[in-house]
Amino acid sequence: MSETRYRRAVTVASVVLGIGALTGVSLWGRAGGSELWLDIAVAGVSLVAALAQLRWPVSGALAATLLAAASPAATPAASLGALQVAQSRRFPVAAAVATAGIAAHLVQGLWRPNSGISLRWWLLLICASYGALLGWGALARSRRALLISLRERARRAESEQGRRIAEARMAERRTLAREMHDVLAHRLSLVATHAGALEFRPDSSPEQLARAAGVVRSGVHQALEELRQVIGLLREEDDLLDERETQPTLADLPRLIAEARQAGQAVRISDETAGADLPAPAGRTGYRVVQEGLTNARKHAPGQPVEVLLRGTPGARLLIDVRNPLPASGSAPIAPGGGVGLVGLTERVRLAGGQLDHQSTDGRFRLQAWLPWPS
């Protein structure tokens, strides 16, 4: 049962029990009267009117008020109706319903007077009761309106704060983009100059060719490093959400392995999942884990073989294990890297409900991920 239905059921039960108990007490006090059957009939109809007030406050309250003119058994339902209208409608409407209730009870007092109290005191008691109900309902309505207003103001303030933060971020990103454009343009112009020298002066000495090639290589690495930094600063997380439907999954793993082998990377894959289909989110995350493992191996351990293991069954967990030997000590990676790939991958796996671990032991680098695999 939803929360809304549960609250509605609790409200209906409260009305039935509360009004039913008060109506029963009223009938008990009239047990010896000659109009007992009339009181019982009015009590049943007034209970229906009380329930109707939950959906139609004014109509239900007026129906109970008319019944109150005929029998005291309808007084609890009429009082509840006046309170409901005062809480949910504007003051003129609530005052009109309260006036109708006072008039109905005046008729009740004239037709079926109470032997324990005079008509004057009876009318004074009825006026005080309806006045209290009218004030109580108006106060509750004002408080509810105030709370709604405060929540709306808080929501608008939060939205405005978010908008200001987004604008400040965008302005900062534009500034960084302009600065990085100038830096990259300078760096790439140098690379183009030295590359042009290699193209148009093939008769240069081997030393000059090697020096120019080294400058080109160093410039490209620096440009890639600076580009990686600006992409990390400008990247928006929401841009990734729009591409989830087109992202590859583990079903596309053979194509990824084939591309790696075409690039000269020795990859051996062992798939022990028996071809079972994974949910799309887990499949996307698993593909990224293998892709990051192959990329790290190419960058930091070029020429070393890579082993990929997939193991798991539905209802348990999927294990993805990517291993490769560590490069020789002192060797530099063929491309710059800042380690943000594994940081982002760890967060991606965590959001998918899994766990990621990477370590270097026994001369091998090992990347392991555990992903949930619902049955």
Order of alpha helices (4+ residues) and beta strands (2+ residues): alpha-alpha-alpha-alpha-alpha-alpha-alpha-alpha-alpha-beta-alpha-beta-beta-alpha-beta-beta
